[in-house]
């Protein structure tokens, strides 16, 4: 019995658990149902709102349709009234036409074979295609149609026949063989094609040109006079000759210009003068020339030239070389050595100081000073300076500076292109070089071989 009671107790515990779970599930189902009901109510409300909006829109559309229908009905009534008025107007117009027929034509019956038409011999039997009707002052009179070939209606409304049966003398097959609507030939063309003759516009243009040429010829002839033997040219007024004036000679005053002469007239007092510049590629002057200024690329002057100045047509470059023989010692003559190739110190460890005067074209511009050196010892050195010496205050200014440079290669150059006061003025200054040669332990360690000055000038007489 204890076992049964324990089992029963266990079963009751299980049942209580199941009941608790059932209550939980029931509560969940109830919550879900409430949520679903709330959702359905919301959707119903939305449907109700939409239905109300549809109803409102429909009522508005219905009102608009009623208005449009009313307007259409009014328009139809207006159209019906217009049709009625048109029918009335048409009936009135027909009545007026009938009245005209009666008043002006005496027609009271519109049948094609009416008695009125028949009295005028006009009916469906006698009236033919192309018949003419004319009013003779009282009635309409039928004019029979011209059915016979080559007949024509005269002014009195009677028909007549063309002379010759209507056939002409000029047949197309004879006079227009090309069948292009143009007669093949006539006496005026003389058997020639139309292209043989000038076009009117071309004839007018040529005539105008010919008239201009005649006028020009008359103008040219006005420059000549004829004495019965010779024609003489009168150039008392200006005359322009575009091409060449060819003649064996020209007589000007008491002098004759012949083909062997160029720009020269016979007689000592004759000359050629012009207010314009005259340019020649090459000019050979045999008997001299006097002028204030002459500019030329090249020329040969045999017997002298007197000018104020001569200017090159382009800047000319001049090179001035200072050789070893141009140098002089500053102090101890025994400290320097000079040869055909170079200058240097005669002592193994003592420097030699030398100078050389320089003469350059006045007005030229110094653009470059290049020194040629020998140096094989890094401890040996040489320096080169160019000076301008002011004649008024005896001051000296350095224009250019070079040193002996590298030791490899041993023969090399140094260059200075930044020249101070580069324009040469020989009226106020003199120019010179100063050079120091300082060997290390051998008098051949370093030497200066030559100096080259580059100048630019525009005149050969500076």
C-alpha positions in Angstrom: 0.0 0.0 0.0 2.9 2.4 0.8 4.2 1.6 -2.7 0.9 2.4 -4.3 0.6 5.6 -2.3 4.1 6.6 -3.4 3.2 5.9 -7.0 0.0 7.8 -6.6 1.8 10.7 -5.1 4.3 10.7 -8.1 1.4 10.5 -10.5 -0.3 13.4 -8.8 3.0 15.4 -9.0 3.2 14.7 -12.7 -0.5 15.7 -13.1 0.1 19.0 -11.3 3.0 19.7 -13.6 0.8 19.0 -16.6 -1.9 21.2 -15.3 0.6 24.0 -14.8 1.9 23.6 -18.3 -1.7 23.6 -19.6 -2.4 26.8 -17.8 0.7 28.4 -19.3 -0.3 27.2 -22.8 -3.8 28.5 -22.3 -2.5 31.9 -21.2 -0.3 32.0 -24.3 -3.2 31.1 -26.6 -5.3 33.7 -25.0 -2.6 36.4 -25.6 -2.2 35.4 -29.2 -6.0 35.5 -29.7 -6.2 39.0 -28.2 -3.4 40.2 -30.4 -5.1 38.7 -33.5 -8.4 40.3 -32.6 -6.7 43.7 -32.1 -5.0 43.4 -35.5 -8.3 42.4 -37.2 -10.0 45.4 -35.6 -7.2 47.7 -36.9 -7.5 46.3 -40.4 -11.3 46.7 -40.3 -10.8 50.3 -39.4 -8.4 50.8 -42.3 -10.9 49.2 -44.7 -13.7 51.4 -43.3 -11.6 54.5 -43.9 -10.7 53.4 -47.4 -14.3 52.7 -48.2 -15.3 56.2 -47.0 -12.6 57.8 -49.2 -13.8 55.8 -52.2 -17.3 56.9 -51.6 -16.2 60.5 -51.3 -14.2 60.3 -54.6 -17.1 58.6 -56.4 -19.5 61.3 -55.3 -17.1 64.0 -56.6 -16.7 62.1 -59.9 -20.5 61.7 -60.2 -21.0 65.5 -59.6 -18.4 66.3 -62.3 -20.1 63.8 -64.7 -23.5 65.4 -64.1 -22.0 68.8 -64.9 -20.3 67.5 -68.1 -23.6 65.8 -69.2 -25.5 69.0 -68.6 -23.0 71.0 -70.6 -23.1 68.4 -73.4 -26.9 68.5 -73.5 -26.7 72.3 -73.8 -24.2 72.0 -76.7 -26.4 69.5 -78.5 -29.4 71.8 -78.2 -27.3 74.6 -79.7 -26.2 72.3 -82.5 -29.7 71.3 -83.3 -30.7 75.0 -83.4 -27.9 75.7 -85.8 -28.9 72.8 -88.1 -32.5 74.1 -88.1 -31.2 77.6 -89.0 -29.1 76.1 -91.8 -32.1 74.2 -93.2 -34.1 77.4 -93.1 -31.3 79.3 -94.9 -30.9 76.5 -97.5 -34.7 76.6 -98.2 -34.5 80.4 -98.5 -31.5 80.1 -100.9 -33.3 77.6 -103.1 -36.4 79.9 -103.2 -34.2 82.7 -104.3 -32.6 80.6 -107.0 -36.1 79.6 -108.3 -37.0 83.2 -108.3 -34.0 84.1 -110.4 -34.8 81.3 -112.9 -38.3 82.8 -113.3 -37.4 86.4 -113.3 -34.2 86.4 -115.4 -34.4 83.2 -117.5 -38.2 82.7 -117.7 -37.7 79.1 -116.5 -40.6 77.6 -114.6 -40.0 74.0 -115.2 -36.6 72.4 -114.4 -37.1 69.1 -116.2 -34.4 68.6 -118.9 -37.1 68.0 -121.5 -39.5 70.7 -120.4 -41.6 72.5 -122.9 -39.6 75.7 -122.4 -36.3 74.0 -123.4 -38.1 72.4 -126.3 -39.4 75.7 -127.6 -35.7 76.7 -127.9 -35.0 73.4 -129.6 -33.1 72.3 -126.5 -33.8 68.9 -125.0 -32.2 65.7 -124.2 -32.6 64.6 -127.8 -31.1 67.7 -129.5 -28.7 68.8 -126.8 -25.3 67.2 -127.4 -21.9 67.1 -125.5 -19.9 70.3 -126.0 -23.0 72.3 -127.2 -22.8 76.0 -126.5 -25.7 78.2 -125.3 -25.7 82.0 -125.8 -28.2 84.7 -124.9 -29.3 86.6 -128.0 -30.9 89.4 -125.9 -34.3 87.7 -125.5 -33.7 84.0 -125.2 -31.1 81.3 -124.8 -30.0 80.2 -128.2 -28.3 76.8 -128.9 -25.0 77.0 -130.8 -24.2 73.7 -132.3 -20.9 72.2 -131.4 -18.0 72.1 -133.8 -17.6 68.5 -134.5 -15.8 68.9 -137.8 -12.0 68.8 -137.7 -10.1 72.0 -138.5 -13.1 74.3 -137.8 -13.3 77.3 -135.5 -16.0 79.5 -133.9 -16.0 83.0 -135.3 -17.0 86.2 -133.4 -20.6 86.0 -134.8 -20.9 82.5 -133.2 -20.8 80.7 -136.6 -18.4 78.0 -137.5 -15.8 78.2 -140.3 -13.1 76.0 -141.7 -9.3 76.7 -141.5 -7.7 77.6 -144.8 -5.6 74.8 -146.2 -7.4 72.3 -144.1 -5.6 73.3 -141.0 -2.2 71.9 -142.1 0.9 74.2 -141.9 4.1 74.3 -144.0 6.7 73.8 -141.2 6.7 70.2 -140.1 8.4 69.2 -136.8 10.0 66.2 -138.5 11.9 68.7 -140.8 12.6 71.7 -138.5 13.0 70.0 -135.1 14.7 66.7 -135.8 16.0 66.6 -132.2 12.4 66.8 -130.9 13.6 69.2 -128.2 11.2 72.0 -128.9 13.9 74.2 -130.6 14.3 74.8 -134.3 17.4 73.2 -135.7 18.7 76.1 -137.8 17.8 79.5 -139.2 19.4 82.0 -141.5 20.3 84.1 -138.4 22.5 81.2 -137.0 24.1 80.5 -140.4 24.3 76.8 -139.7 26.3 77.2 -136.5 25.4 75.7 -133.1 24.3 78.2 -130.4 27.5 77.6 -128.5 29.4 79.1 -131.5 28.2 82.6 -130.6 29.1 84.7 -127.6 26.8 85.1 -124.6 25.4 88.6 -124.1 26.8 88.9 -120.6 30.3 87.9 -121.9 30.1 90.4 -124.7 29.1 93.2 -122.3 32.0 92.3 -120.0 34.5 92.1 -122.9 33.3 95.4 -124.2 33.8 97.1 -120.8 37.3 95.6 -120.6 38.1 96.8 -124.1 36.9 100.3 -123.2 39.2 100.3 -120.2 42.1 99.2 -122.3 41.4 101.8 -124.9 41.3 104.5 -122.2 44.7 103.2 -120.8 46.2 103.2 -124.3 45.0 106.8 -124.9 46.6 107.8 -121.6 49.9 106.1 -122.6 49.8 107.7 -126.1 49.4 111.1 -124.4 53.0 110.7 -123.1 54.4 110.6 -126.7 54.7 113.2 -129.4 55.5 112.6 -133.1 57.5 115.0 -135.2 57.0 113.1 -138.5 60.2 111.1 -138.0 60.5 110.0 -134.4 58.4 109.5 -131.4 59.4 111.4 -128.3 58.5 110.5 -124.7 57.2 113.4 -122.6 57.8 112.7 -118.9 57.0 116.1 -117.6 54.3 114.3 -115.6 54.7 111.2 -113.4 54.8 107.9 -115.3 55.0 104.4 -113.7 56.7 101.6 -115.7 55.8 98.3 -114.1 58.1 96.2 -116.3 61.4 96.9 -118.0 62.1 100.0 -120.1 64.4 98.5 -122.8 66.6 100.8 -124.9 70.2 101.0 -125.9 70.5 104.5 -124.3 68.6 107.3 -122.7 69.3 111.0 -123.3 68.6 113.1 -120.2 69.3 116.7 -120.8 72.8 117.0 -122.3 73.9 113.6 -121.1 73.4 110.1 -122.3 72.9 107.0 -120.0 74.1 103.9 -121.9 73.7 100.2 -121.1 77.3 100.0 -120.0 76.7 102.5 -117.2 75.1 101.6 -113.8 73.7 104.4 -111.8 75.9 106.9 -113.3 75.2 109.8 -115.7 77.8 111.3 -118.1 79.3 114.5 -116.9 81.0 115.4 -113.7 78.1 117.3 -112.3 75.5 114.6 -112.9 74.4 112.4 -110.0 71.7 109.9 -109.0 69.6 111.0 -106.0 66.6 109.4 -104.2 64.8 110.1 -101.0 64.5 106.3 -100.3 67.0 103.9 -99.0 68.7 101.8 -101.7 69.7 98.2 -100.9 72.2 96.2 -102.9 73.5 92.7 -102.2 77.1 93.6 -103.2 78.4 97.1 -104.1 81.7 97.8 -105.9 82.6 101.4 -105.7 85.5 102.5 -108.0 85.5 106.3 -107.6 84.8 106.7 -103.9 81.8 107.6 -101.9 80.9 110.2 -99.3 78.0 109.6 -96.9 77.1 110.0 -93.3 76.2 106.4 -92.6 76.6 103.1 -94.6 75.2 99.7 -93.7 76.2 96.7 -95.8 76.8 93.0 -95.7 79.8 93.2 -98.0 81.5 95.5 -100.5 84.6 96.5 -102.3 85.8 100.2 -102.1 88.7 100.8 -104.5 89.7 104.5 -104.1 88.7 105.3 -100.5 85.5 105.9 -98.5 84.6 108.9 -96.4 81.8 108.2 -93.9 80.6 109.4 -90.5 80.3 105.8 -89.2 80.0 102.2 -90.5 77.7 99.7 -88.7 77.6 96.0 -89.3 74.2 94.6 -90.3 74.6 91.9 -87.6 76.7 91.8 -84.4 80.3 90.5 -85.1 82.4 88.4 -82.8 86.1 89.2 -82.2 88.7 87.1 -80.4 91.7 88.6 -78.7 94.5 86.2 -77.7 97.1 86.9 -74.9 100.2 84.7 -75.7 103.1 83.9 -73.3 105.2 86.6 -75.0 102.7 89.3 -74.0 103.4 89.0 -70.3 105.8 91.1 -68.2 107.1 90.5 -64.6 105.7 92.7 -61.8 108.9 92.6 -59.6 111.8 90.1 -59.7 112.5 89.1 -63.3 114.4 86.1 -62.1 111.3 84.5 -60.5 109.5 83.9 -63.8 110.1 81.8 -66.8 108.5 82.2 -70.3 108.6 80.0 -73.4 106.7 79.7 -76.7 104.1 77.6 -75.0 103.7 78.9 -71.4 104.7 81.2 -68.5 105.5 80.0 -65.0 107.7 80.4 -62.0 111.4 79.8 -62.3 111.6 78.7 -58.7 110.4 75.4 -57.3 108.6 76.9 -54.3 108.3 80.7 -55.0 105.4 82.3 -56.9 105.9 84.4 -59.9 103.6 87.5 -60.5 103.2 88.8 -64.1 100.9 91.2 -66.0 99.8 91.9 -69.6 98.1 94.9 -71.2 95.0 94.3 -73.2 93.8 96.3 -76.2 90.2 95.7 -77.3 87.8 97.5 -79.8 86.2 100.5 -78.3 82.5 100.0 -77.7 82.7 96.2 -77.9 81.3 94.0 -75.2 83.3 91.3 -73.4 81.3 88.1 -73.2 83.9 85.5 -72.2 87.4 85.1 -70.7 89.0 81.6 -71.1 92.3 80.6 -69.6 94.4 77.6 -70.8 96.4 75.9 -68.0 98.8 73.2 -67.1 98.7 71.7 -63.6 99.8 68.4 -62.2 100.1 69.0 -58.5 97.0 69.6 -56.3 99.1 71.9 -54.0 100.3 74.1 -56.8 97.9 76.9 -57.9 97.5 79.7 -60.4 95.1 82.7 -60.5 94.2 85.1 -63.4 92.4 88.4 -63.0 91.3 91.0 -65.6 91.3 94.6 -64.5 89.8 97.9 -65.8 92.0 100.9 -64.8 90.2 104.3 -64.6 92.3 107.1 -66.1 90.6 109.8 -64.1 91.0 108.6 -60.5 93.6 105.8 -61.1 91.4 103.2 -59.5 91.5 99.5 -60.5 88.5 97.2 -60.6 88.4 93.5 -61.2 86.4 92.5 -64.2 87.0 88.8 -64.4 88.6 86.0 -62.3 89.9 82.5 -63.2 91.9 80.0 -61.2 94.1 77.1 -62.4 91.2 74.6 -61.9 91.6 70.8 -61.8 94.7 68.6 -62.1 93.1 65.9 -64.3 93.5 66.3 -67.2 96.7 68.3 -66.6 96.0 70.4 -69.7 92.6 72.1 -69.3 90.7 75.4 -69.5 88.8 77.6 -67.0 86.1 80.1 -68.2 84.4 83.2 -66.8 81.3 84.6 -68.6 80.2 86.9 -65.8 82.1 90.0 -66.8 81.8 93.2 -64.7 81.7 96.5 -66.7 81.8 94.4 -69.9 81.6 97.3 -72.3 85.0 98.6 -73.5 85.6 102.4 -73.2 89.1 103.2 -74.4 88.5 106.9 -73.9 88.3 106.7 -70.1 90.0 103.4 -69.2 92.9 100.9 -69.9 92.7 97.1 -69.5 95.1 94.5 -68.3 95.6 91.0 -66.8 97.4 90.0 -63.6 98.5 86.4 -63.1 100.1 84.6 -60.1 101.9 81.2 -60.7 102.6 79.4 -57.4 104.3 76.0 -57.7 104.4 73.4 -54.8 107.8 71.8 -55.0 108.6 71.9 -58.8 108.6 74.9 -61.1 106.7 72.9 -63.7 103.8 72.1 -61.3 101.6 74.8 -62.8 101.8 77.1 -65.8 99.5 79.4 -67.9 99.7 78.9 -71.6 97.3 81.5 -73.1 94.2 83.6 -72.6 91.4 84.2 -75.1 89.0 87.1 -74.8 85.7 87.0 -76.7 84.2 90.4 -77.7 81.1 91.3 -79.7 81.1 94.5 -81.8 78.8 96.3 -84.3 81.4 98.5 -86.0 84.8 97.8 -87.6 86.2 101.2 -86.8 85.9 101.2 -83.0 
